[in-house]
Amino acid sequence: MNFNGFDFGGLFDIELALENLPFVLEGLPMTLMVSIVGMAMGLIIGLFLALARSSDKIILRWPARIYISFMRGTPMLVFLFILYFGLPVIGIEFTAIVAASLGFGLNSAAYIAEINRSSLNSIDRGQWESAKALNIGYWQTMRKIILPQATRIAIPPLTNVFMDIVKATSLAAVITVPELFQKTQIVAGRTYDAMTMYILVALIYWPLCILIGFMQDKLEARYSKFL
């Protein structure tokens, strides 16, 4: 490829980026809210899915496996369209924000379930047997002995899921959620400088993920005492 005479400075207009940065950042609270709500929902549902997936009872195990398979095997964008544009056909309507939060929560739960299942299975079975010998109940054993250790193992992959959710919130722009990318698209359409605006929003997502990585380090240090 010949780049002679190509104006690389034209790729990013700093003045335009700084001028529109406040407007784009108006979408940051919505991005964070949808991400946090989706992750919280995913953590709760994912834990119960992991327990059901590992259950000896087929009535629990197979529905969990089917759910996980469906969510992992379908595009997130398609699922958002089903929730926002499809369900109203049968009389179920969600606002764009609720549909996005619900979509990311239900979808991430499938990935979180598999992370939780593998983390729980990595704990030595001898600890279960010791707790049973001491007449400690199932839920007390899970809460005080197994989960703290499994959490330490699960933190890195769970952090990756959270990062993916934060970045995937850009998909919510297609169902009119006023998050970072939707604000960026508005400015790009108004100024006809899509490259500058897309680079700008990329530079906003990047430190967000760096911050999440920093939180991961802190959580790992906190739970390292359970190793």
N, CA, C and O of each residue as an XYZ file, in Angstrom:
908
protein
N       0.837     -1.203      0.000
C       0.000      0.000      0.000
C       0.873      1.256      0.000
O       1.930      1.293      0.630
N       0.423      2.258     -0.702
C       1.183      3.492     -0.815
C       0.567      4.555      0.089
O      -0.580      4.962     -0.096
N       1.350      4.993      1.066
C       0.858      5.996      1.998
C       1.450      7.368      1.735
O       1.298      8.281      2.547
N       2.127      7.518      0.596
C       2.728      8.803      0.265
C       1.647      9.879      0.145
O       0.646      9.704     -0.550
N       1.868     10.969      0.823
C       0.917     12.068      0.768
C      -0.290     11.902      1.659
O      -1.186     12.746      1.668
N      -0.316     10.792      2.425
C      -1.476     10.554      3.302
C      -1.341     11.391      4.563
O      -0.287     11.399      5.200
N      -2.389     12.083      4.916
C      -2.388     12.954      6.091
C      -2.853     12.178      7.319
O      -4.048     12.078      7.596
N      -1.870     11.627      8.056
C      -2.216     10.871      9.249
C      -2.841     11.767     10.318
O      -3.628     11.303     11.144
N      -2.484     13.057     10.297
C      -3.061     13.985     11.261
C      -4.551     14.151     11.080
O      -5.258     14.543     12.009
N      -5.035     13.851      9.874
C      -6.460     13.968      9.614
C      -7.278     12.850     10.223
O      -8.507     12.906     10.217
N      -6.603     11.824     10.754
C      -7.326     10.712     11.376
C      -7.997     11.125     12.676
O      -9.061     10.619     13.031
N      -7.362     12.047     13.374
C      -7.875     12.424     14.691
C      -7.766     13.925     14.880
O      -6.668     14.479     14.942
N      -8.903     14.570     14.971
C      -8.979     16.015     15.185
C      -9.097     16.275     16.681
O     -10.172     16.130     17.263
N      -7.976     16.661     17.299
C      -7.944     16.846     18.755
C      -8.930     17.922     19.201
O      -9.618     17.770     20.211
N      -8.986     19.000     18.444
C      -9.889     20.097     18.817
C     -11.347     19.639     18.798
O     -12.117     19.951     19.706
N     -11.712     18.902     17.760
C     -13.084     18.384     17.665
C     -13.379     17.401     18.801
O     -14.467     17.412     19.375
N     -12.394     16.550     19.117
C     -12.571     15.562     20.180
C     -12.786     16.241     21.525
O     -13.687     15.863     22.275
N     -11.968     17.237     21.836
C     -12.092     17.936     23.112
C     -13.392     18.724     23.197
O     -14.001     18.828     24.262
N     -13.807     19.275     22.067
C     -15.036     20.059     22.033
C     -16.264     19.196     22.334
O     -17.205     19.648     22.987
N     -16.244     17.958     21.854
C     -17.408     17.081     22.004
C     -17.270     16.069     23.135
O     -18.190     15.290     23.389
N     -16.122     16.077     23.817
C     -15.895     15.131     24.908
C     -16.963     15.221     25.998
O     -17.456     14.180     26.435
N     -17.349     16.433     26.464
C     -18.383     16.495     27.512
C     -19.695     15.840     27.090
O     -20.343     15.165     27.890
N     -20.088     16.043     25.821
C     -21.342     15.444     25.351
C     -21.241     13.923     25.325
O     -22.169     13.229     25.740
N     -20.123     13.409     24.839
C     -19.928     11.958     24.782
C     -19.922     11.361     26.189
O     -20.493     10.295     26.420
N     -19.276     12.054     27.125
C     -19.181     11.548     28.499
C     -20.526     11.537     29.217
O     -20.663     10.900     30.261
N     -21.513     12.228     28.673
C     -22.859     12.160     29.246
C     -23.415     10.740     29.184
O     -24.312     10.384     29.948
N     -22.880      9.934     28.272
C     -23.320      8.549     28.155
C     -22.604      7.604     29.097
O     -22.985      6.439     29.212
N     -21.551      8.094     29.786
C     -20.771      7.226     30.673
C     -21.583      6.665     31.836
O     -21.496      5.466     32.101
N     -22.379      7.488     32.550
C     -23.179      6.913     33.642
C     -24.107      5.792     33.177
O     -24.289      4.804     33.888
N     -24.691      5.938     31.993
C     -25.584      4.901     31.481
C     -24.803      3.634     31.148
O     -25.263      2.524     31.416
N     -23.620      3.807     30.561
C     -22.762      2.654     30.262
C     -22.424      1.894     31.540
O     -22.508      0.667     31.582
N     -22.041      2.632     32.581
C     -21.675      1.998     33.848
C     -22.882      1.347     34.514
O     -22.772      0.253     35.067
N     -24.034      2.015     34.465
C     -25.222      1.464     35.108
C     -25.646      0.155     34.457
O     -25.902     -0.832     35.147
N     -25.721      0.146     33.133
C     -26.121     -1.066     32.421
C     -25.099     -2.185     32.671
O     -25.476     -3.345     32.836
N     -23.814     -1.836     32.700
C     -22.757     -2.831     32.920
C     -22.843     -3.432     34.316
O     -22.774     -4.650     34.481
N     -22.993     -2.572     35.320
C     -23.010     -3.042     36.707
C     -24.267     -3.859     37.001
O     -24.198     -4.911     37.636
N     -25.428     -3.363     36.528
C     -26.672     -4.105     36.733
C     -26.613     -5.447     36.006
O     -27.014     -6.473     36.554
N     -26.112     -5.437     34.773
C     -25.999     -6.680     34.014
C     -25.061     -7.675     34.677
O     -25.352     -8.870     34.728
N     -23.917     -7.176     35.193
C     -22.954     -8.061     35.859
C     -23.525     -8.610     37.159
O     -23.357     -9.792     37.458
N     -24.203     -7.755     37.939
C     -24.796     -8.208     39.206
C     -25.834     -9.288     38.955
O     -25.871    -10.302     39.653
N     -26.678     -9.065     37.951
C     -27.685    -10.055     37.601
C     -27.025    -11.349     37.140
O     -27.460    -12.443     37.499
N     -25.970    -11.212     36.342
C     -25.260    -12.381     35.844
C     -24.611    -13.184     36.956
O     -24.598    -14.414     36.909
N     -24.066    -12.493     37.969
C     -23.424    -13.186     39.091
C     -24.437    -14.001     39.892
O     -24.167    -15.137     40.281
N     -25.600    -13.410     40.130
C     -26.629    -14.105     40.920
C     -27.178    -15.314     40.161
O     -27.216    -16.428     40.683
N     -27.603    -15.070     38.918
C     -28.168    -16.159     38.118
C     -27.104    -17.200     37.809
O     -27.375    -18.401     37.817
N     -25.880    -16.724     37.535
C     -24.792    -17.628     37.182
C     -24.437    -18.601     38.289
O     -24.079    -19.747     38.018
N     -24.532    -18.150     39.551
C     -24.223    -19.039     40.676
C     -25.234    -20.181     40.747
O     -24.864    -21.346     40.893
N     -26.518    -19.828     40.641
C     -27.549    -20.861     40.711
C     -27.508    -21.781     39.483
O     -27.790    -22.974     39.590
N     -27.160    -21.230     38.336
C     -27.007    -22.066     37.140
C     -25.861    -23.054     37.309
O     -25.961    -24.213     36.907
N     -24.764    -22.579     37.913
C     -23.608    -23.455     38.129
C     -23.971    -24.607     39.060
O     -23.592    -25.753     38.820
N     -24.713    -24.292     40.130
C     -25.126    -25.337     41.067
C     -26.092    -26.317     40.403
O     -26.011    -27.525     40.625
N     -27.011    -25.785     39.584
C     -27.953    -26.655     38.877
C     -27.235    -27.508     37.844
O     -27.543    -28.688     37.674
N     -26.278    -26.900     37.158
C     -25.501    -27.615     36.120
C     -24.713    -28.770     36.714
O     -24.476    -29.775     36.043
N     -24.306    -28.630     37.972
C     -23.512    -29.676     38.635
C     -24.370    -30.636     39.446
O     -23.852    -31.578     40.045
N     -25.665    -30.404     39.467
C     -26.565    -31.221     40.279
C     -26.692    -32.648     39.730
O     -26.549    -32.891     38.532
N     -26.965    -33.578     40.649
C     -27.219    -34.960     40.246
C     -28.637    -35.138     39.716
O     -28.952    -36.158     39.102
N     -29.489    -34.146     39.952
C     -30.881    -34.240     39.527
C     -31.024    -33.745     38.091
O     -30.693    -32.602     37.775
N     -31.517    -34.618     37.238
C     -31.639    -34.295     35.819
C     -32.599    -33.142     35.572
O     -32.441    -32.399     34.603
N     -33.604    -32.986     36.451
C     -34.583    -31.914     36.284
C     -33.952    -30.538     36.497
O     -34.491    -29.535     36.029
N     -32.826    -30.479     37.192
C     -32.080    -29.238     37.374
C     -30.939    -29.116     36.369
O     -30.679    -28.041     35.828
N     -30.260    -30.247     36.128
C     -29.058    -30.217     35.306
C     -29.332    -29.878     33.845
O     -28.645    -29.037     33.266
N     -30.332    -30.527     33.243
C     -30.555    -30.344     31.815
C     -31.130    -28.984     31.445
O     -30.689    -28.409     30.450
N     -32.099    -28.432     32.195
C     -32.528    -27.054     31.879
C     -31.376    -26.055     31.954
O     -31.284    -25.138     31.139
N     -30.494    -26.245     32.947
C     -29.337    -25.351     33.077
C     -28.398    -25.500     31.881
O     -27.893    -24.504     31.363
N     -28.161    -26.728     31.444
C     -27.289    -26.958     30.292
C     -27.871    -26.354     29.021
O     -27.144    -25.772     28.215
N     -29.185    -26.492     28.840
C     -29.838    -25.951     27.647
C     -29.768    -24.421     27.652
O     -29.491    -23.801     26.625
N     -30.021    -23.823     28.811
C     -29.962    -22.367     28.939
C     -28.560    -21.858     28.606
O     -28.400    -20.922     27.822
N     -27.550    -22.480     29.207
C     -26.169    -22.071     28.979
C     -25.796    -22.224     27.512
O     -25.160    -21.344     26.931
N     -26.190    -23.338     26.918
C     -25.886    -23.584     25.504
C     -26.538    -22.538     24.599
O     -25.917    -22.051     23.654
N     -27.798    -22.197     24.898
C     -28.515    -21.220     24.066
C     -27.873    -19.840     24.164
O     -27.638    -19.191     23.145
N     -27.593    -19.396     25.374
C     -27.029    -18.059     25.555
C     -25.619    -17.937     24.978
O     -25.257    -16.897     24.428
N     -24.839    -18.985     25.104
C     -23.480    -18.946     24.551
C     -23.477    -19.115     23.035
O     -22.512    -18.752     22.363
N     -24.565    -19.669     22.505
C     -24.602    -19.968     21.077
C     -25.368    -18.977     20.231
O     -25.526    -19.184     19.028
N     -25.854    -17.890     20.845
C     -26.591    -16.885     20.089
C     -25.944    -15.515     20.272
O     -25.453    -15.209     21.359
N     -25.934    -14.678     19.219
C     -25.308    -13.351     19.320
C     -26.046    -12.442     20.300
O     -27.274    -12.461     20.382
N     -25.287    -11.659     21.028
C     -25.861    -10.729     21.991
C     -26.785     -9.730     21.310
O     -27.834     -9.384     21.853
N     -26.405     -9.266     20.131
C     -27.216     -8.287     19.410
C     -28.592     -8.852     19.059
O     -29.605     -8.161     19.167
N     -28.614    -10.109     18.640
C     -29.885    -10.761     18.308
C     -30.767    -10.846     19.552
O     -31.973    -10.614     19.474
N     -30.179    -11.173     20.684
C     -30.934    -11.294     21.928
C     -31.507     -9.942     22.349
O     -32.635     -9.873     22.837
N     -30.735     -8.864     22.163
C     -31.245     -7.530     22.475
C     -32.437     -7.180     21.593
O     -33.406     -6.580     22.059
N     -32.362     -7.558     20.314
C     -33.471     -7.296     19.404
C     -34.715     -8.087     19.810
O     -35.837     -7.589     19.712
N     -34.506     -9.321     20.266
C     -35.636    -10.141     20.722
C     -36.327     -9.471     21.907
O     -37.555     -9.388     21.955
N     -35.522     -8.991     22.866
C     -36.083     -8.383     24.071
C     -36.786     -7.062     23.782
O     -37.855     -6.784     24.324
N     -36.171     -6.250     22.921
C     -36.690     -4.889     22.722
C     -37.720     -4.786     21.595
O     -38.729     -4.094     21.723
N     -37.450     -5.486     20.489
C     -38.342     -5.388     19.335
C     -39.268     -6.598     19.181
O     -40.354     -6.480     18.614
N     -38.840     -7.760     19.686
C     -39.605     -8.980     19.488
C     -40.704     -9.212     20.500
O     -41.831     -9.537     20.126
N     -40.394     -9.050     21.786
C     -41.372     -9.343     22.841
C     -42.625     -8.472     22.793
O     -43.693     -8.951     23.174
N     -42.550     -7.208     22.340
C     -43.786     -6.425     22.234
C     -44.851     -7.070     21.350
O     -46.038     -6.775     21.483
N     -44.418     -7.954     20.447
C     -45.378     -8.648     19.582
C     -46.339     -9.497     20.410
O     -47.501     -9.669     20.042
N     -45.845    -10.028     21.538
C     -46.702    -10.861     22.401
C     -47.136    -10.088     23.653
O     -47.584    -10.677     24.637
N     -46.996     -8.778     23.595
C     -47.508     -7.938     24.675
C     -46.561     -7.674     25.822
O     -46.977     -7.135     26.848
N     -45.292     -8.039     25.678
C     -44.306     -7.786     26.732
C     -43.380     -6.669     26.256
O     -42.674     -6.825     25.260
N     -43.385     -5.548     26.967
C     -42.584     -4.408     26.551
C     -41.631     -3.967     27.661
O     -42.006     -3.875     28.830
N     -40.391     -3.698     27.261
C     -39.390     -3.163     28.170
C     -38.887     -1.836     27.609
O     -38.868     -1.632     26.395
N     -38.483     -0.941     28.498
C     -37.786      0.245     28.034
C     -36.421     -0.199     27.500
O     -35.973     -1.309     27.784
N     -35.773      0.657     26.739
C     -34.475      0.304     26.159
C     -33.451     -0.024     27.244
O     -32.666     -0.962     27.102
N     -33.464      0.749     28.324
C     -32.492      0.544     29.401
C     -32.727     -0.784     30.112
O     -31.781     -1.519     30.396
N     -33.993     -1.087     30.396
C     -34.320     -2.354     31.057
C     -33.979     -3.527     30.146
O     -33.427     -4.529     30.601
N     -34.305     -3.404     28.861
C     -34.012     -4.479     27.909
C     -32.508     -4.731     27.821
O     -32.073     -5.881     27.766
N     -31.714     -3.658     27.808
C     -30.261     -3.806     27.735
C     -29.710     -4.457     29.000
O     -28.910     -5.389     28.923
N     -30.137     -3.968     30.161
C     -29.661     -4.530     31.437
C     -30.041     -5.997     31.558
O     -29.230     -6.834     31.956
N     -31.286     -6.296     31.209
C     -31.763     -7.676     31.269
C     -31.014     -8.557     30.283
O     -30.645     -9.688     30.600
N     -30.795     -8.032     29.091
C     -30.097     -8.806     28.070
C     -28.678     -9.156     28.470
O     -28.253    -10.304     28.336
N     -27.942     -8.166     28.964
C     -26.551     -8.428     29.368
C     -26.494     -9.322     30.597
O     -25.588    -10.145     30.730
N     -27.464     -9.163     31.498
C     -27.489    -10.007     32.692
C     -27.766    -11.459     32.368
O     -27.067    -12.351     32.849
N     -28.789    -11.704     31.551
C     -29.161    -13.075     31.194
C     -28.092    -13.738     30.335
O     -27.829    -14.934     30.467
N     -27.480    -12.955     29.456
C     -26.446    -13.519     28.587
C     -25.166    -13.825     29.355
O     -24.594    -14.905     29.210
N     -24.717    -12.873     30.175
C     -23.472    -13.083     30.920
C     -23.602    -14.200     31.939
O     -22.606    -14.829     32.295
N     -24.824    -14.460     32.420
C     -25.035    -15.512     33.415
C     -24.568    -16.866     32.905
O     -24.083    -17.688     33.682
N     -24.711    -17.104     31.603
C     -24.297    -18.383     31.028
C     -22.783    -18.563     31.126
O     -22.304    -19.643     31.472
N     -22.037    -17.508     30.822
C     -20.578    -17.575     30.891
C     -20.112    -17.634     32.345
O     -19.187    -18.373     32.684
N     -20.764    -16.847     33.192
C     -20.413    -16.843     34.610
C     -20.698    -18.204     35.238
O     -19.949    -18.658     36.103
N     -21.780    -18.857     34.805
C     -22.122    -20.175     35.334
C     -21.001    -21.179     35.084
O     -20.645    -21.953     35.972
N     -20.451    -21.163     33.883
C     -19.369    -22.091     33.556
C     -18.093    -21.763     34.322
O     -17.351    -22.661     34.719
N     -17.843    -20.469     34.528
C     -16.684    -20.060     35.337
C     -16.864    -20.539     36.779
O     -15.944    -21.092     37.382
N     -18.065    -20.317     37.318
C     -18.338    -20.746     38.697
C     -18.248    -22.265     38.838
O     -17.691    -22.777     39.809
N     -18.794    -22.966     37.872
C     -18.784    -24.434     37.940
C     -17.353    -24.969     37.965
O     -17.022    -25.837     38.773
N     -16.512    -24.446     37.077
C     -15.132    -24.929     37.036
C     -14.372    -24.528     38.297
O     -13.531    -25.283     38.785
N     -14.667    -23.342     38.823
C     -13.999    -22.890     40.054
C     -14.412    -23.738     41.248
O     -13.573    -24.117     42.066
N     -15.709    -24.037     41.348
C     -16.185    -24.873     42.452
C     -15.630    -26.289     42.361
O     -15.278    -26.896     43.373
N     -15.556    -26.811     41.133
C     -15.052    -28.176     40.948
C     -13.550    -28.283     41.209
O     -13.025    -29.374     41.428
N     -12.868    -27.141     41.182
C     -11.413    -27.171     41.411
C     -11.059    -27.298     42.887
O      -9.916    -27.595     43.232
N     -12.042    -27.072     43.761
C     -11.785    -27.201     45.208
C     -11.740    -28.679     45.581
O     -12.600    -29.465     45.183
N     -10.730    -29.033     46.345
C     -10.527    -30.432     46.746
C     -11.773    -31.004     47.416
O     -12.319    -30.398     48.338
N     -12.222    -32.172     46.952
C     -13.403    -32.819     47.530
C     -13.199    -33.177     49.004
O     -14.164    -33.357     49.747
N     -11.942    -33.276     49.414
C     -11.665    -33.578     50.810
C     -12.216    -32.530     51.753
O     -12.528    -32.835     52.904
N     -12.340    -31.304     51.286
C     -12.875    -30.243     52.136
C     -14.372    -30.436     52.371
O     -14.885    -30.154     53.454
N     -15.057    -30.919     51.345
C     -16.473    -31.260     51.521
C     -16.631    -32.399     52.532
O     -17.501    -32.367     53.403
N     -15.770    -33.395     52.390
C     -15.856    -34.557     53.274
C     -15.525    -34.187     54.718
O     -16.140    -34.692     55.657
N     -14.532    -33.288     54.884
C     -14.174    -32.847     56.234
C     -15.318    -32.074     56.882
O     -15.619    -32.248     58.062
N     -15.955    -31.207     56.073
C     -17.087    -30.432     56.590
C     -18.244    -31.353     56.971
O     -18.923    -31.135     57.974
N     -18.454    -32.380     56.158
C     -19.526    -33.330     56.448
C     -19.232    -34.107     57.720
O     -20.126    -34.375     58.523
N     -17.957    -34.467     57.894
C     -17.562    -35.198     59.099
C     -17.758    -34.349     60.356
O     -18.016    -34.876     61.438
N     -17.634    -33.038     60.201
C     -17.830    -32.120     61.322
C     -19.296    -31.708     61.472
O     -19.633    -30.841     62.277
N     -20.159    -32.349     60.680
C     -21.600    -32.093     60.727
C     -21.953    -30.651     60.339
O     -22.875    -30.053     60.894
N     -21.209    -30.115     59.386
C     -21.492    -28.779     58.860
C     -22.410    -28.934     57.655
O     -22.125    -29.736     56.765
N     -23.492    -28.193     57.609
C     -24.478    -28.306     56.544
C     -23.943    -27.870     55.185
O     -22.897    -27.230     55.077
N     -24.705    -28.244     54.142
C     -24.285    -27.953     52.761
C     -24.090    -26.454     52.517
O     -23.038    -26.030     52.038
N     -25.107    -25.657     52.849
C     -25.030    -24.234     52.542
C     -23.996    -23.519     53.394
O     -23.357    -22.576     52.927
N     -23.821    -23.956     54.643
C     -22.800    -23.348     55.489
C     -21.403    -23.693     54.976
O     -20.500    -22.857     55.003
N     -21.235    -24.932     54.507
C     -19.959    -25.336     53.914
C     -19.671    -24.530     52.657
O     -18.550    -24.072     52.435
N     -20.702    -24.367     51.843
C     -20.548    -23.613     50.604
C     -20.167    -22.156     50.899
O     -19.257    -21.604     50.280
N     -20.875    -21.547     51.848
C     -20.691    -20.120     52.109
C     -19.376    -19.812     52.815
O     -18.714    -18.828     52.485
N     -18.984    -20.651     53.793
C     -17.827    -20.320     54.610
C     -16.525    -20.989     54.168
O     -15.441    -20.508     54.498
N     -16.621    -22.072     53.437
C     -15.402    -22.826     53.090
C     -15.145    -22.839     51.594
O     -14.053    -22.488     51.147
N     -16.139    -23.241     50.820
C     -15.929    -23.470     49.381
C     -15.929    -22.177     48.579
O     -15.007    -21.924     47.803
N     -16.965    -21.354     48.764
C     -17.092    -20.136     47.954
C     -15.915    -19.165     48.090
O     -15.469    -18.631     47.075
N     -15.390    -18.910     49.292
C     -14.248    -17.994     49.385
C     -13.053    -18.453     48.555
O     -12.378    -17.639     47.926
N     -12.793    -19.775     48.557
C     -11.669    -20.288     47.776
C     -11.976    -20.260     46.274
O     -11.119    -19.917     45.460
N     -13.201    -20.624     45.929
C     -13.592    -20.631     44.520
C     -13.614    -19.218     43.954
O     -13.304    -19.016     42.780
N     -13.975    -18.245     44.774
C     -14.027    -16.858     44.323
C     -12.649    -16.379     43.886
O     -12.513    -15.699     42.869
N     -11.638    -16.734     44.654
C     -10.257    -16.330     44.306
C      -9.875    -16.879     42.931
O      -9.232    -16.186     42.142
N     -10.262    -18.097     42.649
C      -9.949    -18.712     41.360
C     -10.756    -18.072     40.244
O     -10.277    -17.938     39.118
N     -11.990    -17.674     40.564
C     -12.903    -17.161     39.530
C     -12.681    -15.688     39.198
O     -13.149    -15.218     38.161
N     -11.981    -14.957     40.050
C     -11.857    -13.505     39.856
C     -11.311    -13.110     38.484
O     -11.916    -12.263     37.827
N     -10.185    -13.688     38.015
C      -9.677    -13.257     36.700
C     -10.660    -13.467     35.545
O     -10.888    -12.532     34.776
N     -11.259    -14.673     35.391
C     -12.215    -14.819     34.290
C     -13.485    -13.996     34.482
O     -14.071    -13.543     33.499
N     -13.923    -13.793     35.720
C     -15.097    -12.958     35.956
C     -14.806    -11.501     35.600
O     -15.678    -10.785     35.107
N     -13.583    -11.077     35.852
C     -13.183     -9.723     35.461
C     -13.239     -9.569     33.950
O     -13.661     -8.531     33.441
N     -12.814    -10.603     33.237
C     -12.884    -10.563     31.775
C     -14.328    -10.451     31.294
O     -14.616     -9.745     30.329
N     -15.235    -11.156     31.978
C     -16.658    -11.067     31.619
C     -17.157     -9.641     31.822
O     -17.884     -9.110     30.982
N     -16.768     -9.017     32.939
C     -17.202     -7.645     33.211
C     -16.664     -6.679     32.167
O     -17.380     -5.787     31.711
N     -15.406     -6.857     31.790
C     -14.831     -6.020     30.735
C     -15.603     -6.191     29.429
O     -15.882     -5.219     28.727
N     -15.942     -7.432     29.118
C     -16.705     -7.698     27.892
C     -18.071     -7.022     27.937
O     -18.548     -6.506     26.926
N     -18.698     -7.026     29.112
C     -20.004     -6.379     29.239
C     -19.872     -4.873     29.022
O     -20.668     -4.269     28.303
N     -18.854     -4.271     29.653
C     -18.641     -2.821     29.499
C     -18.477     -2.464     28.025
O     -19.082     -1.507     27.541
N     -17.661     -3.232     27.319
C     -17.442     -2.945     25.895
C     -18.668     -3.275     25.058
O     -18.963     -2.590     24.078
N     -19.380     -4.329     25.448
C     -20.551     -4.751     24.674
C     -21.736     -3.821     24.853
O     -22.693     -3.891     24.081
N     -21.694     -2.941     25.865
C     -22.798     -1.992     26.021
C     -22.923     -1.097     24.797
O     -23.966     -0.479     24.582
N     -21.871     -1.024     23.998
C     -21.950     -0.245     22.751
C     -23.036     -0.799     21.835
O     -23.583     -0.068     21.009
N     -23.355     -2.097     21.977
C     -24.417     -2.696     21.173
C     -25.783     -2.124     21.548
O     -26.711     -2.123     20.739
N     -25.893     -1.635     22.795
C     -27.174     -1.096     23.250
C     -27.557      0.169     22.489
O     -28.703      0.613     22.549
N     -26.596      0.745     21.777
C     -26.902      1.937     20.982
C     -27.959      1.633     19.924
O     -28.735      2.515     19.554
N     -27.996      0.399     19.437
C     -28.944      0.056     18.363
C     -30.379     -0.020     18.873
O     -31.317     -0.025     18.075
N     -30.563     -0.078     20.200
C     -31.927     -0.044     20.737
C     -32.155      1.260     21.503
O     -32.992      1.342     22.402
N     -31.384      2.270     21.116
C     -31.542      3.667     21.563
C     -31.160      3.935     23.010
O     -31.606      4.934     23.574
N     -30.358      3.089     23.629
C     -29.871      3.393     24.975
C     -28.831      4.506     24.868
O     -27.870      4.365     24.112
N     -28.994      5.603     25.598
C     -28.077      6.745     25.471
C     -26.760      6.537     26.209
O     -26.446      7.263     27.152
N     -25.994      5.542     25.775
C     -24.699      5.266     26.408
C     -23.584      5.902     25.576
O     -23.851      6.687     24.665
N     -22.338      5.561     25.893
C     -21.192      6.211     25.273
C     -21.211      6.150     23.746
O     -21.047      7.172     23.080
N     -21.408      4.969     23.200
C     -21.300      4.814     21.758
C     -22.450      5.507     21.033
O     -22.265      6.035     19.937
N     -23.627      5.506     21.635
C     -24.764      6.177     21.010
C     -24.518      7.676     20.933
O     -24.836      8.312     19.929
N     -23.947      8.242     22.003
C     -23.591      9.660     22.001
C     -22.530      9.937     20.937
O     -22.566     10.961     20.254
N     -21.594      9.012     20.813
C     -20.533      9.166     19.817
C     -21.100      9.172     18.406
O     -20.682      9.973     17.570
N     -22.037      8.295     18.143
C     -22.652      8.221     16.820
C     -23.397      9.509     16.474
O     -23.399      9.940     15.321
N     -24.022     10.113     17.465
C     -24.725     11.374     17.234
C     -23.749     12.453     16.759
O     -24.013     13.167     15.792
N     -22.617     12.557     17.458
C     -21.615     13.564     17.094
C     -20.998     13.230     15.745
O     -20.782     14.121     14.923
N     -20.712     11.949     15.509
C     -20.108     11.544     14.230
C     -21.030     11.892     13.064
O     -20.564     12.332     12.013
N     -22.337     11.697     13.247
C     -23.281     12.025     12.195
C     -23.419     13.522     11.972
O     -23.699     13.970     10.860
N     -23.219     14.295     13.040
C     -23.366     15.740     12.951
C     -22.129     16.418     12.371
O     -22.234     17.408     11.646
N     -20.956     15.877     12.697
C     -19.702     16.520     12.285
C     -19.080     15.897     11.036
O     -18.165     16.471     10.446
N     -19.571     14.726     10.633
C     -19.025     13.988      9.482
C     -17.559     13.595      9.691
O     -16.819     13.397      8.728
N     -17.151     13.484     10.952
C     -15.790     13.033     11.258
C     -15.901     11.806     12.166
O     -15.635     11.871     13.366
N     -16.300     10.691     11.558
C     -16.520      9.473     12.328
C     -15.222      8.939     12.923
O     -15.224      8.423     14.040
N     -14.106      9.058     12.189
C     -12.844      8.499     12.678
C     -12.419      9.139     13.998
O     -12.032      8.441     14.935
N     -12.491     10.455     14.066
C     -12.109     11.144     15.304
C     -12.973     10.688     16.475
O     -12.466     10.415     17.563
N     -14.267     10.608     16.245
C     -15.181     10.267     17.332
C     -15.038      8.817     17.761
O     -15.147      8.508     18.948
N     -14.796      7.929     16.813
C     -14.639      6.519     17.174
C     -13.321      6.284     17.913
O     -13.253      5.461     18.826
N     -12.288      7.005     17.517
C     -11.028      6.917     18.263
C     -11.220      7.473     19.670
O     -10.698      6.926     20.642
N     -11.971      8.560     19.765
C     -12.236      9.169     21.075
C     -12.943      8.194     22.000
O     -12.536      8.024     23.149
N     -13.997      7.554     21.512
C     -14.737      6.641     22.393
C     -13.889      5.420     22.748
O     -14.030      4.862     23.836
N     -13.012      5.004     21.837
C     -12.097      3.901     22.154
C     -11.165      4.300     23.296
O     -10.852      3.490     24.168
N     -10.725      5.562     23.278
C      -9.835      6.050     24.331
C     -10.561      6.241     25.661
O      -9.920      6.371     26.703
N     -11.889      6.259     25.632
C     -12.668      6.311     26.873
C     -12.863      4.908     27.435
O     -12.748      4.694     28.642
N     -13.158      3.954     26.555
C     -13.334      2.567     27.014
C     -12.028      2.002     27.599
O     -12.058      1.234     28.561
N     -10.902      2.382     27.022
C      -9.609      1.821     27.436
C      -9.322      2.058     28.923
O      -9.071      1.091     29.641
N      -9.348      3.313     29.418
C      -9.084      3.498     30.860
C     -10.132      2.857     31.757
O      -9.838      2.490     32.895
N     -11.353      2.720     31.250
C     -12.375      2.017     32.028
C     -11.935      0.583     32.296
O     -12.052      0.079     33.413
N     -11.435     -0.052     31.263
C     -10.984     -1.446     31.408
C      -9.711     -1.532     32.246
O      -9.500     -2.515     32.956
N      -8.866     -0.514     32.165
C      -7.676     -0.470     33.027
C      -8.100     -0.401     34.490
O      -7.518     -1.074     35.342
N      -9.115      0.413     34.781
C      -9.634      0.534     36.144
C     -10.206     -0.795     36.638
O     -10.012     -1.170     37.794
N     -10.906     -1.496     35.763
C     -11.458     -2.804     36.134
C     -10.323     -3.783     36.429
O     -10.411     -4.581     37.362
N      -9.250     -3.717     35.625
C      -8.088     -4.566     35.879
C      -7.447     -4.255     37.225
O      -6.986     -5.161     37.919
N      -7.415     -2.976     37.597
C      -6.877     -2.570     38.901
C      -7.729     -3.149     40.028
O      -7.204     -3.621     41.037
N      -9.053     -3.108     39.843
C      -9.963     -3.690     40.833
C      -9.747     -5.196     40.947
O      -9.854     -5.761     42.035
N      -9.445     -5.837     39.836
C      -9.155     -7.266     39.852
C      -7.957     -7.564     40.744
O      -7.987     -8.501     41.542
N      -6.909     -6.769     40.606
C      -5.705     -6.976     41.423
C      -6.024     -6.846     42.911
O      -5.529     -7.622     43.727
N      -6.852     -5.862     43.258
C      -7.213     -5.646     44.659
C      -8.023     -6.825     45.202
O      -7.806     -7.270     46.329
N      -8.951     -7.322     44.397
C      -9.780     -8.452     44.825
C      -8.947     -9.714     44.977
O      -9.153    -10.483     45.915
N      -8.015     -9.932     44.069
C      -7.152    -11.107     44.160
C      -6.320    -11.056     45.432
O      -6.128    -12.069     46.104
N      -5.825     -9.857     45.756
C      -5.027     -9.714     46.983
C      -5.880     -9.987     48.213
O      -5.415    -10.588     49.182
N      -7.123     -9.545     48.168
C      -8.018     -9.741     49.317
C      -8.338    -11.209     49.541
O      -8.373    -11.672     50.681
N      -8.573    -11.946     48.451
C      -8.981    -13.350     48.578
C      -7.788    -14.321     48.602
O      -7.975    -15.531     48.733
N      -6.568    -13.788     48.476
C      -5.399    -14.668     48.465
C      -5.218    -15.382     49.803
O      -4.560    -16.420     49.867
N      -5.793    -14.836     50.865
C      -5.659    -15.459     52.190
C      -6.372    -16.787     52.279
O      -6.133    -17.567     53.201
N      -7.273    -17.054     51.298
C      -8.020    -18.309     51.327
C      -7.277    -19.422     50.595
O      -7.748    -20.559     50.557
N      -6.116    -19.104     50.011
C      -5.363    -20.133     49.294
C      -4.566    -20.977     50.263
O      -3.865    -21.900     49.847
